């Protein structure tokens, strides 16, 4: 975390929605990265009530939607690979039916949970910065992996605010998409030969990711 973000986090912990009482709910805006810009995030988004911690949900969904669209534009001219399809479908699964702040099943989070939300938002922004760099370099493979990471953090935000909504893991979606891909490509039995090193590595990553998400659930 940068020094600027650490300062923002500290300020947010001291200044709540009532204008500065100790122990009050931190301002959502205080935990959001500002990328070194001098314009406060509140002025950039006057449509949002940053004193309401639930507004983080809207920010998270908007950020993922933008990244997903950028990724789609990058791959739409060719035949998407199985990992590319899976990353898109994972983002779709997390975004589907995204609730309003006062929507059904949306709950308030306590202070500890809100700190977890803010950490996921920070990590999401860090991965978005990496995604942007990969986009400039035309590195679609790394964009694919980074979209998955961004989606994972957005999924955790949704899970905290809407705990009863069933969210799939990436590993689950990847297995379904891989089967569809094999069928589309006419590979009825793609495992006749030995798996490639890339296939082994991706399978291991999927298993590790599923195990981590199972521990958090």
Backbone torsions as a table, in degrees:
resi	resn	phi	psi	omega
1	UNK	NA	137.3	-178.6
2	UNK	-73.2	162.7	178.6
3	UNK	-63.3	-36.7	-180.0
4	UNK	-63.5	-43.1	179.8
5	UNK	-67.8	-37.1	177.4
6	UNK	-62.5	-40.4	177.9
7	UNK	-64.2	-42.6	177.8
8	UNK	-60.8	-42.0	-179.7
9	UNK	-63.2	-42.3	179.9
10	UNK	-64.7	-43.3	179.2
11	UNK	-62.3	-39.1	179.9
12	UNK	-65.5	-34.0	-179.2
13	UNK	-70.3	-26.1	-178.0
14	UNK	-92.3	-27.5	-175.1
15	UNK	-115.0	107.6	-178.7
16	UNK	-95.4	-166.0	-175.7
17	UNK	-72.6	-11.5	178.9
18	UNK	-93.5	9.0	172.5
19	UNK	96.7	12.5	171.2
20	UNK	133.4	13.8	178.6
21	UNK	-76.3	136.5	178.7
22	UNK	-65.0	139.4	176.8
23	UNK	86.8	-7.4	178.7
24	UNK	-74.6	163.5	179.4
25	UNK	-59.7	128.3	-179.3
26	UNK	-62.2	152.0	175.2
27	UNK	-68.1	134.4	178.4
28	UNK	-60.9	-42.9	-176.3
29	UNK	-60.0	-30.0	-178.4
30	UNK	-65.1	-25.7	-178.6
31	UNK	-93.7	0.6	-177.6
32	UNK	-95.0	135.9	177.5
33	UNK	-66.1	145.6	-179.0
34	UNK	-116.0	5.6	175.2
35	UNK	52.9	31.3	177.4
36	UNK	76.7	4.8	-179.2
37	UNK	-77.8	146.5	-179.2
38	UNK	-82.8	-21.3	-179.3
39	UNK	-75.9	122.5	179.6
40	UNK	-60.6	146.6	-178.3
41	UNK	-62.5	-28.8	178.2
42	UNK	-61.8	-35.2	179.2
43	UNK	-76.5	-29.5	177.9
44	UNK	-71.5	-29.2	-178.9
45	UNK	-128.1	70.7	-180.0
46	UNK	-67.3	-12.6	179.7
47	UNK	-78.5	-5.9	-174.5
48	UNK	-114.0	143.4	176.9
49	UNK	-96.0	96.2	-174.7
50	UNK	-74.2	-6.8	174.9
51	UNK	-80.1	-10.7	178.8
52	UNK	-99.0	111.7	-177.1
53	UNK	-57.8	-21.5	-178.9
54	UNK	-70.5	-15.6	-178.9
55	UNK	-66.1	-16.0	176.2
56	UNK	-59.1	-33.0	179.8
57	UNK	-58.4	-45.4	-178.7
58	UNK	-65.1	-41.8	179.5
59	UNK	-62.0	-45.4	-178.5
60	UNK	-61.8	-44.9	-178.6
61	UNK	-66.8	-38.4	179.3
62	UNK	-65.4	-42.7	-178.6
63	UNK	-64.3	-44.0	179.0
64	UNK	-66.3	-38.4	179.4
65	UNK	-61.2	-40.5	179.7
66	UNK	-66.5	-47.1	-179.8
67	UNK	-61.3	-42.7	179.3
68	UNK	-59.7	-43.0	-179.5
69	UNK	-65.2	-43.5	178.7
70	UNK	-59.8	-42.0	179.6
71	UNK	-65.2	-42.5	179.8
72	UNK	-59.9	-41.9	178.4
73	UNK	-61.5	-36.5	-178.4
74	UNK	-66.2	-32.9	-171.8
75	UNK	-108.9	-4.4	-170.6
76	UNK	-70.8	-18.6	-178.5
77	UNK	-80.0	-16.7	-179.2
78	UNK	-116.9	-169.5	175.7
79	UNK	-91.6	115.3	-176.8
80	UNK	-64.9	137.7	175.6
81	UNK	-74.7	168.6	178.1
82	UNK	-58.8	-46.4	177.9
83	UNK	-61.4	-37.3	179.0
84	UNK	-66.1	-44.0	177.0
85	UNK	-61.0	-44.2	-177.2
86	UNK	-64.0	-40.1	-179.7
87	UNK	-64.9	-38.6	177.6
88	UNK	-67.0	-44.4	-178.3
89	UNK	-67.9	-31.5	176.2
90	UNK	-65.3	-45.3	177.3
91	UNK	-60.8	-42.2	178.8
92	UNK	-61.3	-42.3	-177.8
93	UNK	-64.5	-35.4	179.8
94	UNK	-75.7	-33.3	-177.0
95	UNK	-84.7	-21.7	-172.7
96	UNK	-58.6	133.3	178.1
97	UNK	61.6	29.3	-177.3
98	UNK	-57.4	127.8	-173.0
99	UNK	-82.5	158.9	168.9
100	UNK	-72.5	167.4	-177.2
101	UNK	-58.6	-31.8	179.8
102	UNK	-106.9	23.6	-177.0
103	UNK	-72.3	170.5	-178.7
104	UNK	-64.1	132.8	177.2
105	UNK	84.3	-4.0	179.3
106	UNK	-82.6	131.1	-176.9
107	UNK	-120.7	161.4	172.7
108	UNK	-80.6	149.7	178.3
109	UNK	-106.9	151.0	176.8
110	UNK	-82.8	179.8	-174.9
111	UNK	-60.9	-41.9	-179.0
112	UNK	-66.1	-42.3	178.0
113	UNK	-65.1	-36.7	-179.8
114	UNK	-66.4	-35.6	175.0
115	UNK	-64.0	-37.3	176.1
116	UNK	-64.4	-42.0	177.4
117	UNK	-58.7	-46.6	-177.7
118	UNK	-64.6	-35.4	178.4
119	UNK	-67.0	-40.9	176.7
120	UNK	-63.3	-37.2	178.8
121	UNK	-66.1	-40.0	178.3
122	UNK	-63.3	-45.8	179.3
123	UNK	-65.6	-37.2	175.4
124	UNK	-57.8	-46.0	-179.1
125	UNK	-66.3	-36.0	177.7
126	UNK	-62.8	-42.5	178.7
127	UNK	-70.6	-32.2	176.3
128	UNK	-64.0	-38.5	177.1
129	UNK	-63.4	-40.6	177.0
130	UNK	-65.7	-41.2	179.2
131	UNK	-58.7	-43.2	179.6
132	UNK	-62.3	-40.9	178.1
133	UNK	-64.9	-41.6	178.1
134	UNK	-65.7	-35.1	177.6
135	UNK	-63.0	-44.5	179.4
136	UNK	-61.5	-36.0	-178.8
137	UNK	-82.3	-7.0	-178.0
138	UNK	70.5	25.8	-177.8
139	UNK	-92.4	88.4	-174.7
140	UNK	-69.8	-34.8	179.9
141	UNK	-61.2	-46.4	178.8
142	UNK	-70.5	-31.7	174.3
143	UNK	-61.8	-39.7	179.3
144	UNK	-60.9	-50.8	-179.2
145	UNK	-64.0	-37.3	-177.4
146	UNK	-72.4	-35.1	174.7
147	UNK	-59.4	-38.7	177.6
148	UNK	-61.6	-45.2	-179.4
149	UNK	-62.8	-43.6	178.8
150	UNK	-59.9	-45.8	-178.6
151	UNK	-62.9	-37.8	179.2
152	UNK	-60.0	-42.3	-179.4
153	UNK	-71.0	-37.3	176.5
154	UNK	-65.6	-38.4	177.6
155	UNK	-60.6	-39.8	179.6
156	UNK	-66.6	-36.3	176.4
157	UNK	-62.9	-46.9	179.8
158	UNK	-63.5	-38.8	-178.9
159	UNK	-61.8	-35.6	179.8
160	UNK	-72.0	-39.5	-178.0
161	UNK	-86.3	-24.7	-179.4
162	UNK	-133.6	70.0	-169.6
163	UNK	-63.2	-23.2	-177.3
164	UNK	-89.9	-1.8	-179.9
165	UNK	-80.3	127.2	-177.8
166	UNK	-75.7	113.8	179.8
167	UNK	-108.5	126.4	178.0
168	UNK	-76.5	160.4	172.4
169	UNK	-88.7	161.2	177.4
170	UNK	-63.9	-37.5	-179.1
171	UNK	-60.1	-39.4	178.1
172	UNK	-62.9	-45.8	-179.6
173	UNK	-67.7	-39.4	-179.0
174	UNK	-60.2	-40.9	-179.4
175	UNK	-63.9	-43.0	179.4
176	UNK	-65.1	-45.5	-178.6
177	UNK	-64.8	-38.5	179.8
178	UNK	-61.9	-41.9	177.5
179	UNK	-61.5	-43.2	179.1
180	UNK	-64.8	-40.2	179.6
181	UNK	-62.7	-46.9	-179.8
182	UNK	-59.7	-39.4	179.3
183	UNK	-68.7	-43.5	179.6
184	UNK	-61.8	-37.7	-177.9
185	UNK	-84.7	2.6	178.9
186	UNK	75.8	16.3	-180.0
187	UNK	-94.0	80.9	-176.0
188	UNK	-63.6	-37.5	179.1
189	UNK	-132.2	76.9	-173.6
190	UNK	-70.1	-8.6	-175.1
191	UNK	-101.5	21.3	178.5
192	UNK	-58.2	-42.6	179.6
193	UNK	-94.7	-177.1	178.7
194	UNK	-73.9	142.9	178.2
195	UNK	-65.2	149.6	178.4
196	UNK	-77.0	166.4	178.5
197	UNK	-62.2	-36.4	179.7
198	UNK	-65.4	-41.1	179.6
199	UNK	-64.5	-41.6	179.2
200	UNK	-63.3	-43.9	-178.3
201	UNK	-65.0	-43.0	-180.0
202	UNK	-66.3	-39.9	178.0
203	UNK	-62.8	-40.1	178.6
204	UNK	-65.1	-42.2	178.1
205	UNK	-61.6	-42.9	179.6
206	UNK	-61.3	-43.0	-179.3
207	UNK	-65.9	-41.8	178.6
208	UNK	-63.5	-42.8	-178.5
209	UNK	-65.5	-41.1	179.7
210	UNK	-65.8	-39.0	179.0
211	UNK	-64.3	-41.4	179.6
212	UNK	-65.3	-41.9	179.8
213	UNK	-69.1	-32.2	176.7
214	UNK	-66.3	-36.3	178.4
215	UNK	-66.9	-35.4	-179.1
216	UNK	-75.0	-27.5	-174.8
217	UNK	-67.6	NA	NA
